C-alpha cells in the first residue's frame, strides 16, 4: 500500500514537529487534537520553524508551500480518510490504549499505525488494536524538525511490509533510521540515556560530584555537546521522570530507576530550561547561568 496521506494524532510539541516533517517530505498531513488552542499553537510553531529552516536553505520549498499540505481537525474521525496514522499522545498506557483503539476502528483496512512512544513496548501497544501486523513504533527525538534521529521499532507481529513502510516514511521525513532489533521498554536510546542520566543524578545527590563536575567531565572527555544533566534540563525533568518511571515500571529489575533528587526537583516545579531552573539555572533566553543544585 502506497502512503500518500498521513494523520498525526496529538498536537503537542512532538506531534506538531512530526506533522511538519511529514509535510516537508511531500505528504498531505492532517494534525488532530481535541483542543483547537493546541492546533493553533502547533501551526504557529511550524510557521516559525519553517521560517528559520527556509532562511538557512535547509528546506528548499517556500514555507507556505509546506504549510499548504497541512490541515487540522479536532475530530478523531479525520483519520478515516488517510493511509497511515502516527500517534503522539501523552506517554501513559491507558491514554494510548484509548486513542489507539479508536484509531484502529476508524482507519481503513491495510492502514499503518505508528506510535511515537518513547518507552512503552510496541507489542503491548499493538495489542490494543486489531492489526498488530500493521503496527510499528516510530520514536522521534526533540526538536523533531531538526533532530535527524528516528528509532523504528517492530513489534512481535509487525509485518516486513509495515516495517518497510515506516522506514520509507523516515527517509522521506529526512531522518536517519535506527531499527531496534528487540522490543524492550525504552528501546535503545532512552535506555542508554536513562542509565547514564540516572547515575549522573545519583552522583550529584550523594555528593560524589557537583553538577559542574558531571556535565563538564562528560563534555570535556567524551565529546558531548551538553552533559547529561543539561540534556535532561533541556528535555524537561518532568518528561524525564515520566519516561524513566515508565521504563522502571515495565522493567523493574533493569538499570533505570528515577533518583530521589529528580523526583524532588519535579515536585518543586523545577522542570529544567522551560521553568528557568532544573539542575542548572537559566536566564530568559534559556542560557545556563550556573548550577542550581
C-alpha positions as CSV (number, residue, x, y, z in Angstrom):
1,X,0.0,0.0,0.0
2,X,1.4,3.3,-1.0
3,X,1.2,6.0,1.6
4,X,0.0,9.4,0.4
5,X,-2.0,10.9,3.3
6,X,-0.9,10.9,6.9
7,X,-2.7,11.8,10.1
8,X,-0.7,12.8,13.3
9,X,-2.8,12.4,16.4
10,X,-1.6,14.7,19.2
11,X,-0.9,18.4,18.6
12,X,1.7,18.9,21.2
13,X,5.4,19.8,20.7
14,X,6.2,16.3,19.3
15,X,3.1,15.9,17.2
16,X,3.4,19.3,15.6
17,X,7.1,18.6,14.7
18,X,6.2,15.2,13.2
19,X,3.4,16.8,11.1
20,X,5.9,19.4,9.9
21,X,8.4,16.8,8.9
22,X,5.7,14.8,7.1
23,X,4.7,17.9,5.1
24,X,8.4,18.7,4.3
25,X,8.6,15.1,3.0
26,X,5.8,15.9,0.5
27,X,2.9,14.2,2.3
28,X,-0.6,15.6,2.8
29,X,-1.0,15.7,6.6
30,X,-3.9,16.1,9.0
31,X,-2.9,17.1,12.5
32,X,-5.6,16.1,15.1
33,X,-6.0,17.3,18.6
34,X,-9.1,17.7,20.8
35,X,-8.1,21.3,21.6
36,X,-8.2,24.0,18.9
37,X,-5.7,26.0,21.0
38,X,-3.1,23.2,20.7
39,X,-3.6,23.1,16.9
40,X,-3.3,26.9,16.6
41,X,-0.1,26.8,18.7
42,X,1.3,23.9,16.6
43,X,0.7,25.8,13.4
44,X,2.3,29.0,14.8
45,X,5.3,26.9,15.9
46,X,5.6,25.3,12.4
47,X,5.4,28.6,10.7
48,X,8.2,29.9,12.9
49,X,10.3,26.8,12.5
50,X,9.9,26.7,8.7
51,X,10.8,30.4,8.5
52,X,14.2,29.6,10.1
53,X,14.8,26.4,8.1
54,X,13.9,28.1,4.8
55,X,16.0,31.1,5.7
56,X,19.0,28.8,6.2
57,X,18.3,26.9,3.0
58,X,17.7,23.6,4.9
59,X,14.1,23.4,3.5
60,X,14.1,24.2,-0.2
61,X,10.4,24.9,-0.7
62,X,8.8,28.2,0.5
63,X,7.3,27.8,4.0
64,X,3.8,28.5,2.6
65,X,4.0,25.6,0.2
66,X,4.8,23.2,3.1
67,X,2.1,24.6,5.3
68,X,-0.4,24.2,2.5
69,X,-0.1,20.5,2.8
70,X,-1.1,20.6,6.5
71,X,-4.8,20.6,7.7
72,X,-6.1,20.3,11.2
73,X,-9.0,18.8,12.9
74,X,-10.4,18.5,16.4
75,X,-12.3,15.3,15.4
76,X,-10.5,11.9,15.5
77,X,-12.8,10.8,12.7
78,X,-10.4,12.8,10.4
79,X,-8.2,9.7,10.4
80,X,-10.8,7.7,8.4
81,X,-9.5,9.1,5.1
82,X,-5.8,8.6,5.5
83,X,-3.3,5.8,4.7
84,X,-1.2,6.0,7.9
85,X,-1.6,7.4,11.4
86,X,1.2,8.4,13.7
87,X,0.0,8.6,17.3
88,X,1.8,11.2,19.5
89,X,-0.4,11.5,22.6
90,X,0.5,11.6,26.3
91,X,3.0,8.8,27.3
92,X,0.7,6.9,29.6
93,X,-0.6,3.4,28.7
94,X,-4.3,4.0,29.4
95,X,-4.3,7.1,27.3
96,X,-2.6,5.4,24.4
97,X,-4.9,2.3,24.8
98,X,-8.0,4.5,24.4
99,X,-6.7,6.5,21.4
100,X,-5.2,3.6,19.6
101,X,-8.4,1.6,19.9
102,X,-10.4,4.5,18.4
103,X,-7.8,5.0,15.6
104,X,-8.0,1.2,14.8
105,X,-11.8,1.4,14.4
106,X,-11.6,4.4,12.1
107,X,-8.6,3.7,9.9
108,X,-9.2,1.8,6.6
109,X,-8.1,-1.8,6.3
110,X,-4.4,-2.0,5.5
111,X,-3.7,1.4,7.0
112,X,-0.4,1.7,9.0
113,X,-0.5,2.7,12.7
114,X,2.7,4.0,14.2
115,X,3.3,5.1,17.8
116,X,5.7,7.8,18.8
117,X,6.1,6.2,22.3
118,X,9.5,6.7,23.8
119,X,9.3,3.9,26.4
120,X,6.3,1.5,26.0
121,X,6.9,-1.8,24.2
122,X,5.3,-1.8,20.7
123,X,4.0,-5.4,21.1
124,X,1.9,-4.1,24.1
125,X,0.5,-1.1,22.2
126,X,-0.2,-3.2,19.1
127,X,-2.3,-5.5,21.3
128,X,-4.7,-2.6,21.7
129,X,-5.6,-2.8,18.0
130,X,-6.9,-5.5,15.7
131,X,-4.0,-5.0,13.3
132,X,-0.7,-5.8,15.1
133,X,0.8,-6.8,11.8
134,X,0.3,-3.2,10.6
135,X,1.6,-1.6,13.8
136,X,5.1,-0.2,14.4
137,X,7.0,2.2,16.7
138,X,8.4,5.4,15.3
139,X,10.2,7.2,18.1
140,X,11.2,10.7,17.1
141,X,13.5,12.9,19.0
142,X,13.1,16.5,20.1
143,X,13.2,19.0,18.4
144,X,11.7,16.9,15.7
145,X,12.2,19.3,12.7
146,X,16.0,19.5,13.3
147,X,16.9,16.3,15.1
148,X,17.7,13.6,12.5
149,X,17.4,10.6,14.8
150,X,14.5,8.2,14.4
151,X,14.1,4.8,16.2
152,X,11.9,2.4,14.3
153,X,10.7,-0.5,16.5
154,X,8.8,-3.5,15.1
155,X,6.6,-5.4,17.5
156,X,6.4,-9.2,17.7
157,X,3.8,-9.3,14.9
158,X,4.9,-6.3,12.7
159,X,5.0,-7.4,9.1
160,X,8.0,-6.8,6.8
161,X,5.8,-4.6,4.7
162,X,4.8,-2.4,7.6
163,X,8.4,-2.1,8.7
164,X,9.5,-1.1,5.2
165,X,6.7,1.5,5.1
166,X,7.9,3.0,8.4
167,X,11.5,3.1,7.1
168,X,10.4,4.8,3.9
169,X,8.5,7.4,5.9
170,X,11.6,8.0,8.0
171,X,13.7,8.6,4.9
172,X,11.1,10.9,3.4
173,X,10.9,12.8,6.7
174,X,14.6,13.4,6.4
175,X,15.6,11.1,9.3
176,X,18.4,8.7,9.9
177,X,16.6,5.4,10.8
178,X,17.8,3.1,13.5
179,X,15.8,-0.2,13.6
180,X,15.6,-1.6,17.1
181,X,16.1,-5.4,17.0
182,X,14.3,-6.3,20.2
183,X,11.2,-4.7,21.6
184,X,12.1,-3.7,25.2
185,X,10.9,-0.8,27.4
186,X,12.8,2.4,26.4
187,X,14.2,0.7,23.2
188,X,17.9,1.7,22.6
189,X,18.4,5.4,23.0
190,X,16.3,6.0,26.1
191,X,17.8,3.1,27.9
192,X,21.4,4.3,27.2
193,X,20.5,7.9,28.1
194,X,18.3,6.9,31.1
195,X,21.0,4.7,32.7
196,X,23.7,7.4,32.2
197,X,21.4,10.3,33.4
198,X,20.0,8.5,36.4
199,X,23.6,7.6,37.5
200,X,24.7,11.2,36.9
201,X,21.9,12.5,39.1
202,X,22.7,10.0,41.9
203,X,26.3,11.1,41.9
204,X,25.3,14.7,42.5
205,X,22.7,13.5,45.0
206,X,25.3,11.6,47.0
207,X,27.9,14.3,46.9
208,X,30.4,12.4,44.8
209,X,30.5,15.1,42.2
210,X,28.9,18.5,41.5
211,X,26.7,19.4,38.6
212,X,29.7,21.2,37.0
213,X,31.9,18.1,37.6
214,X,29.5,15.7,36.0
215,X,28.5,17.7,32.9
216,X,31.9,19.3,32.5
217,X,33.6,16.0,32.6
218,X,31.3,14.5,30.0
219,X,31.6,17.4,27.6
220,X,35.4,17.6,28.1
221,X,36.3,13.9,27.9
222,X,33.5,12.3,25.9
223,X,32.8,14.7,23.2
224,X,29.3,15.5,24.3
225,X,28.0,18.9,23.3
226,X,25.9,19.0,26.5
227,X,26.3,17.0,29.6
228,X,23.6,14.5,30.7
229,X,22.2,16.9,33.4
230,X,21.9,19.7,30.9
231,X,20.3,17.4,28.3
232,X,17.8,16.4,31.0
233,X,17.0,20.0,31.7
234,X,16.5,20.7,28.0
235,X,14.2,17.7,27.6
236,X,12.3,18.7,30.8
237,X,12.8,17.0,34.1
238,X,9.1,16.2,34.3
239,X,9.4,14.4,30.9
240,X,12.5,12.5,32.1
241,X,10.8,11.4,35.3
242,X,7.8,10.1,33.4
243,X,10.0,8.3,30.9
244,X,12.3,6.8,33.5
245,X,9.4,5.9,35.6
246,X,7.7,4.1,32.8
247,X,10.8,2.1,32.0
248,X,11.3,1.2,35.7
249,X,7.7,0.1,36.0
250,X,7.9,-2.1,32.9
251,X,11.4,-3.4,33.7
252,X,11.7,-3.3,37.5
253,X,15.0,-5.2,37.5
254,X,16.6,-3.0,34.9
255,X,19.3,-0.3,35.4
256,X,16.9,2.7,35.2
257,X,15.4,3.8,38.5
258,X,14.4,7.5,38.9
259,X,16.6,9.0,41.7
260,X,15.0,10.9,44.6
261,X,16.7,14.1,43.5
262,X,14.8,14.0,40.2
263,X,11.5,13.4,42.0
264,X,12.2,16.3,44.3
265,X,13.2,18.7,41.5
266,X,9.9,17.9,39.7
267,X,7.8,18.1,42.8
268,X,9.2,21.6,43.4
269,X,8.3,22.7,39.9
270,X,11.9,22.9,38.7
271,X,11.5,21.3,35.3
272,X,14.7,22.5,33.7
273,X,15.2,25.1,31.0
274,X,11.5,25.6,30.4
275,X,10.9,26.7,34.0
276,X,14.1,28.5,34.4
277,X,15.7,26.0,36.8
278,X,16.5,22.3,36.9
279,X,20.0,21.1,37.7
280,X,21.2,24.3,36.1
281,X,19.7,27.9,36.3
282,X,18.7,29.6,33.1
283,X,18.2,33.2,32.1
284,X,15.2,34.5,30.0
285,X,17.0,33.4,26.8
286,X,17.4,29.8,28.1
287,X,21.2,30.2,28.6
288,X,22.6,28.4,31.6
289,X,23.9,30.8,34.3
290,X,25.2,28.4,36.9
291,X,24.3,25.2,38.8
292,X,21.0,25.1,40.7
293,X,22.0,22.1,42.9
